[in-house]
Every structure is written in C-alpha cells, then in structure tokens.
Amino acid sequence: MSKLLEVNNLSISFTQYVQGLNRHDSKVITDLTIDVDESEIVAILGSSGSGKSLLAHSILGILPYNSHVTGEIKYEGQVLDQELKEKLRGDEICLIPQSVNFLDPLMKVAEQAIGECRDENEHKEKKLRQREIFDKYGLDESVDDLYPFELSGGMARKVLLSTALVGNPKLLIADEPTPGLDSKSVKETIEDIRNLKENGKGVLLITHEIDVALKTADRIAIFYSGYVIEINTVENFKNAENVLHPYSKALINSLPRNGFNLTEGVQPLDEGPGCPYYENCPIRLDKCEKNKPELIDHEGVMIRCFNFEEVNDGT
C-alpha cells in the first residue's frame, strides 16, 4: 500500500545574481526524504528561517520562478507534477500558510474561508461549516464581513486555520500554525490537527516549536541546515537517551525542563563538503569533514550520521 505523501531526495536551490551579472546558486534544501501516511502526523522541526516552508511550497507547486527542484514527490503513489499539484491544492491537499499575507486583502474573510464552490448548495454547506469553525476560535458573526487589514494578528491567523479546516482535505500541510495565538487557541489548534488524524487524514506539520511537535505529532523529522538528519517517533523524542543524532540529543537537553543545557555553535550558512553538523559535533570523525552521510534506516529510525552508534553507546 502506498503512502499518502512520499518525498524522495528533494533538493531546492535558487538562482540569484549578485554584484551585477555574477550568478549564484543558493541551495536551501538538500536530499530531503520523508513520508506521511493516512491517520498520521509528521512534524518537520527546525529553526526559524531554515527553509522548512519551501517543502510545503514545493508540494503545492508555488515556488518562485528562479527555483530549481530535483527529486520526486508522490501523492497516493502518483508522481505530483505541476498539473496534478494545481488540481489537488485547495481540495485534497490544503495548506495552513505561515504568513497572514496569504489572505486576499480585497476579499472578506468569510468568503476566503469558504473558498470556491460548485453550486449554491455547496456554498450553503461550507457557510455553515465556516461559521462553526469561526465560533470555535472566538470569531463572531461580525468578523465575517471584515477584510484582512481590519483583523488583529491573532484573528488573521485563526482565519488562516479556518480556510484549511472548512474543506475536507486528505492531506493538510500546517506551516507554523500556532505563532501569534493565545494558549487556548494553540490547544484548540493541536486538537483540530489531531482530530484530522483520527478521521483518517494525513498531516505534515512544519514548526520551530518543539513542544507543539511533541504534543501533536506521531513522528518528528529534525531539519538542520537544509538536511533532515533524523526521523524518530515522538515517544523517543521525549528522552534524549532514545534519539540517535548528537544534534537531536542536544536539542532535547536544551529544553528548560531538562536543565537548559545549551551547546556552542550555530548552523552553517554555506554548504560545506562534509556533514552539515561537523563544526559543532562532539563525536565527529575525520571522514565527516569531507564526506556527507546518507540518510539511512536503523531499526526503523532514519538517521544521517557516520558515528551515531558512538554517541548512543555512551563511550
């Protein structure tokens, strides 16, 4: 049986011209492999500004013209070409975008949440669903006729959430759905996403908030410097001893409840010839400097590290 979503060896780069006519290709995502099944939530966890949102834009076919994409994306076993992406997005595949700028400034927010309808009956059904969701997020009927510029930041984000939930997608891509929301709305958003899973939907959650990932996802993929370096179950991510990559361990140990143990170093901006974590890695080998590890399967865990057994032996 095929997965709902399969992303294999996806790389994304952008062509830029600097200092006149000097062409520069900037790679943002490299060799990304991940999958999402029905009734599953997979979180992509990485720092802000690391390029995680480009994965969502690639799945939907909305990358800018100067992008270059290699690799393969499949939906229900079928390769997602541009024509199929345009057919499915907003219907079977829905996006909760990161920025409120995705809202149309010239359209009232209720109609944006309802979206396109085939006939009057479908519009009536979606209108009832839109009002139900708006009420759940504390948006009363007076909000329906407002334009995006009349909303607060939190209200606009709730409208974005509603636009995805009004429909009945098989796959929901939630790109940073919780920033700007109060704690009650964050809890409701997590519950809504988990309810989609219970109803057989697949969810790709893109976030930099580790607590949201831990409370929502079934599996977590760690995104570091353009690479996925580990994919493990959420249960294993609750304890640093149960994850394999040294960065994953450092990330968990840096949480306040685990002693706020910070490590030195930053993510590299430029891609080097070796492992992306080489400069900051406490268990690096000589070969790590010039060679990139592949993402491999180790007892059901996907790991990108030459020496992960060393860190997990405690030697």
BAPA-775735 format. One record per residue (C-alpha): x, y, z; residue in three letters. Coordinates in steps of 0.25 Angstrom, whole numbers, padded with zeros to 4 digits, always signed. Layout:
N
XYZALA;...
This chain:
315
+0000+0000+0000MET;+0006+0014-0004SER;+0008+0025+0006LYS;-0001+0037+0005LEU;+0011+0046+0003LEU;+0025+0042-0001GLU;+0036+0052-0003VAL;+0049+0045-0008ASN;+0063+0052-0009ASN;+0057+0066-0011LEU;+0067+0078-0013SER;+0063+0092-0015ILE;+0072+0103-0019SER;+0070+0118-0024PHE;+0078+0125-0035THR;+0082+0139-0031GLN;+0090+0150-0038TYR;+0100+0158-0028VAL;+0108+0169-0032GLN;+0103+0171-0045GLY;+0103+0159-0054LEU;+0110+0149-0045ASN;+0101+0137-0044ARG;+0100+0130-0031HIS;+0092+0117-0028ASP;+0088+0116-0013SER;+0083+0102-0008LYS;+0073+0103+0003VAL;+0068+0088+0004ILE;+0077+0076+0001THR;+0073+0062-0001ASP;+0061+0062+0007LEU;+0053+0049+0009THR;+0041+0048+0017ILE;+0027+0041+0016ASP;+0013+0043+0023VAL;+0003+0032+0023ASP;-0012+0033+0025GLU;-0016+0035+0040SER;-0002+0041+0043GLU;+0004+0054+0047ILE;+0019+0056+0044VAL;+0026+0069+0049ALA;+0037+0075+0042ILE;+0045+0082+0053LEU;+0055+0093+0050GLY;+0060+0107+0054SER;+0052+0119+0048SER;+0057+0123+0035GLY;+0064+0110+0031SER;+0055+0108+0019GLY;+0045+0098+0024LYS;+0033+0105+0017SER;+0039+0102+0004LEU;+0036+0088+0005LEU;+0021+0092+0006ALA;+0022+0101-0005HIS;+0029+0090-0014SER;+0018+0080-0011ILE;+0007+0091-0015LEU;+0015+0096-0027GLY;+0016+0110-0023ILE;+0031+0112-0022LEU;+0036+0125-0029PRO;+0041+0125-0044TYR;+0056+0125-0040ASN;+0055+0112-0032SER;+0062+0099-0037HIS;+0056+0086-0031VAL;+0061+0072-0033THR;+0056+0059-0026GLY;+0042+0053-0026GLU;+0029+0056-0019ILE;+0017+0045-0019LYS;+0003+0046-0014TYR;-0004+0033-0013GLU;+0006+0026-0021GLY;+0005+0036-0033GLN;+0016+0046-0036VAL;+0012+0060-0033LEU;+0015+0068-0046ASP;+0011+0083-0047GLN;-0003+0080-0054GLU;-0007+0070-0042LEU;-0002+0080-0032LYS;-0011+0091-0037GLU;-0023+0081-0038LYS;-0021+0076-0023LEU;-0017+0088-0016ARG;-0028+0095-0008GLY;-0036+0082-0009ASP;-0030+0069-0005GLU;-0017+0076-0001ILE;-0019+0088+0007CYS;-0009+0098+0013LEU;-0009+0106+0026ILE;+0001+0116+0022PRO;+0011+0123+0031GLN;+0009+0137+0027SER;-0004+0145+0029VAL;+0000+0152+0016ASN;-0006+0139+0008PHE;-0020+0145+0011LEU;-0026+0153+0000ASP;-0027+0168+0004PRO;-0039+0170-0005LEU;-0048+0159+0000MET;-0056+0158+0012LYS;-0050+0147+0021VAL;-0063+0138+0022ALA;-0063+0137+0007GLU;-0048+0134+0007GLN;-0050+0122+0017ALA;-0062+0117+0009ILE;-0054+0117-0004GLY;-0059+0113-0018GLU;-0072+0105-0019CYS;-0078+0097-0030ARG;-0092+0102-0027ASP;-0101+0109-0017GLU;-0103+0096-0009ASN;-0089+0094-0006GLU;-0087+0109-0003HIS;-0098+0107+0008LYS;-0091+0095+0014GLU;-0078+0102+0014LYS;-0084+0114+0020LYS;-0090+0106+0032LEU;-0076+0099+0034ARG;-0069+0113+0033GLN;-0078+0119+0044ARG;-0076+0107+0053GLU;-0061+0108+0052ILE;-0061+0123+0053PHE;-0069+0121+0066ASP;-0060+0111+0071LYS;-0048+0121+0070TYR;-0056+0132+0076GLY;-0059+0139+0063LEU;-0073+0144+0064ASP;-0082+0148+0052GLU;-0077+0162+0051SER;-0064+0156+0047VAL;-0070+0150+0034ASP;-0071+0163+0027ASP;-0057+0169+0031LEU;-0045+0170+0022TYR;-0031+0165+0026PRO;-0026+0179+0029PHE;-0037+0180+0040GLU;-0032+0168+0047LEU;-0022+0167+0058SER;-0011+0157+0056GLY;-0017+0146+0065GLY;-0030+0148+0058MET;-0024+0147+0044ALA;-0016+0134+0048ARG;-0029+0128+0052LYS;-0036+0131+0039VAL;-0024+0124+0032LEU;-0026+0112+0041LEU;-0041+0112+0037SER;-0039+0113+0022THR;-0032+0099+0023ALA;-0042+0093+0032LEU;-0054+0097+0025VAL;-0051+0087+0014GLY;-0049+0072+0015ASN;-0034+0070+0011PRO;-0028+0057+0011LYS;-0014+0063+0014LEU;-0012+0076+0022LEU;+0001+0084+0022ILE;+0001+0092+0034ALA;+0013+0103+0033ASP;+0015+0109+0046GLU;+0000+0109+0050PRO;+0002+0114+0065THR;+0011+0126+0066PRO;+0002+0138+0070GLY;-0009+0130+0076LEU;-0013+0130+0091ASP;-0011+0118+0099SER;-0025+0114+0098LYS;-0025+0115+0083SER;-0012+0107+0082VAL;-0018+0096+0090LYS;-0030+0096+0080GLU;-0022+0096+0068THR;-0014+0084+0073ILE;-0027+0077+0076GLU;-0032+0080+0062ASP;-0020+0075+0055ILE;-0021+0062+0064ARG;-0036+0061+0060ASN;-0032+0061+0046LEU;-0023+0049+0048LYS;-0034+0042+0056GLU;-0042+0044+0043ASN;-0032+0037+0034GLY;-0025+0049+0029LYS;-0010+0051+0028GLY;-0003+0064+0034VAL;+0010+0070+0031LEU;+0013+0079+0042LEU;+0024+0090+0040ILE;+0029+0096+0052THR;+0040+0102+0061HIS;+0033+0100+0074GLU;+0037+0087+0080ILE;+0026+0086+0090ASP;+0016+0087+0079VAL;+0023+0076+0071ALA;+0023+0067+0084LEU;+0009+0069+0087LYS;+0003+0067+0073THR;+0012+0058+0064ALA;+0014+0043+0063ASP;+0028+0045+0057ARG;+0037+0056+0057ILE;+0048+0059+0046ALA;+0059+0068+0050ILE;+0063+0079+0040PHE;+0077+0084+0041TYR;+0084+0093+0031SER;+0075+0088+0019GLY;+0076+0074+0023TYR;+0067+0064+0030VAL;+0077+0058+0040ILE;+0067+0049+0048GLU;+0053+0044+0047ILE;+0048+0037+0060ASN;+0036+0034+0068THR;+0030+0045+0077VAL;+0032+0036+0089GLU;+0047+0035+0087ASN;+0048+0050+0085PHE;+0043+0051+0100LYS;+0056+0046+0105ASN;+0070+0050+0100ALA;+0075+0036+0102GLU;+0065+0030+0092ASN;+0069+0038+0080VAL;+0081+0035+0071LEU;+0087+0048+0065HIS;+0096+0057+0074PRO;+0088+0069+0070TYR;+0075+0063+0074SER;+0081+0060+0087LYS;+0086+0074+0089ALA;+0072+0080+0085LEU;+0065+0072+0095ILE;+0075+0075+0106ASN;+0074+0090+0103SER;+0059+0090+0108LEU;+0057+0097+0121PRO;+0051+0085+0127ARG;+0064+0077+0124ASN;+0073+0087+0130GLY;+0074+0097+0119PHE;+0088+0091+0115ASN;+0092+0100+0103LEU;+0103+0096+0093THR;+0112+0105+0086GLU;+0112+0108+0071GLY;+0102+0112+0060VAL;+0096+0105+0048GLN;+0105+0108+0036PRO;+0100+0117+0025LEU;+0108+0112+0014ASP;+0109+0097+0010GLU;+0122+0090+0012GLY;+0127+0077+0006PRO;+0124+0069+0019GLY;+0114+0067+0029CYS;+0105+0079+0032PRO;+0107+0077+0047TYR;+0122+0075+0046TYR;+0127+0088+0053GLU;+0118+0086+0065ASN;+0118+0071+0066CYS;+0125+0065+0079PRO;+0127+0051+0072ILE;+0132+0055+0059ARG;+0141+0046+0051LEU;+0152+0051+0041ASP;+0143+0046+0029LYS;+0132+0055+0034CYS;+0139+0067+0029GLU;+0139+0064+0014LYS;+0128+0053+0013ASN;+0113+0055+0015LYS;+0106+0043+0022PRO;+0094+0038+0015GLU;+0080+0037+0022LEU;+0079+0022+0026ILE;+0069+0013+0033ASP;+0074+0008+0046HIS;+0064-0001+0053GLU;+0052+0007+0048GLY;+0059+0021+0051VAL;+0064+0029+0039MET;+0078+0035+0043ILE;+0088+0043+0036ARG;+0101+0041+0043CYS;+0114+0033+0042PHE;+0116+0031+0056ASN;+0103+0031+0063PHE;+0106+0018+0070GLU;+0117+0024+0077GLU;+0108+0035+0084VAL;+0098+0024+0087ASN;+0108+0015+0094ASP;+0112+0026+0103GLY;+0127+0024+0100THR;
